[in-house]
Amino acid sequence: AQSVAQPEDQVNVAEGNPLTVKCTYSVSGNPYLFWYVQYPNRGLQFLLKYITGDNLVKGSYGFEAEFNKSQTSFHLKKPSALVSDSALYFCAVRDTNAGKSTFGDGTTLTVKP
Amino acid sequence: DARVTQTPRHKVTEMGQEVTMRCQPILGHNTVFWYRQTMMQGLELLAYFRNRAPLDDSGMPKDRFSAEMPDATLATLKIQPSEPRDSAVYFCASGRLEGDEAFFGQGTRLTVV
């Protein structure tokens, strides 16, 4: 079985400050981990993924995420937030033995000027 | 610029009517997913196909929903008869290999009155 948790429904940060959106997961095997972003009235867009290799993954728009196996976490980070980063963020996990991903409930990020 | 195309973008229908949503996956992608997004339930996987064969439709109400892939360029999701509780945004997504991310369409916003 696989599952993913995004413990925060909402994250608020000031523009220019660092941001973190949290994600923890559970899989029986090895994980593939993904972050997606959804802007209003749009589909989900891929940001970054962890498959294997370096634990620090860099993605689109200056976002990065760190895979932490011992803590089963894959938190999304950005050193300096922009107002335009305000959106709904989804973490997803797929067990390497599974054919489909499980998505978290999403975290709404609001960046205030 | 390859993208997943969904039609229609918006659909308003009366309860009891049949609704058909269409999806054109990205050429060369062998996996197609159907998701439903609502405020209450978040993002739910309804069904997915690999190489046009249905692999999992456990998330789909079988009595009224059906999903098919008549060919590699077309996936359909039908609801018959539709009910107000089916009102949601329905997303189609496609992907390639096991570790690959999913590419989402813009969604079909369905309103059943």
Interface residues (C-beta under 8 A of the other chain):
Chain A: Y32 F34 Y36 R42 G43 L44 Q45 F46 K49 I51 F90 R94 T96 G99 K100 S101 F103 D105 G106
Chain B: V4 T31 F33 G42 L43 L45 Y48 R50 L55 D56 F91 A93 E98 G99 E101 A102 F103 F104 G105 Q106 G107
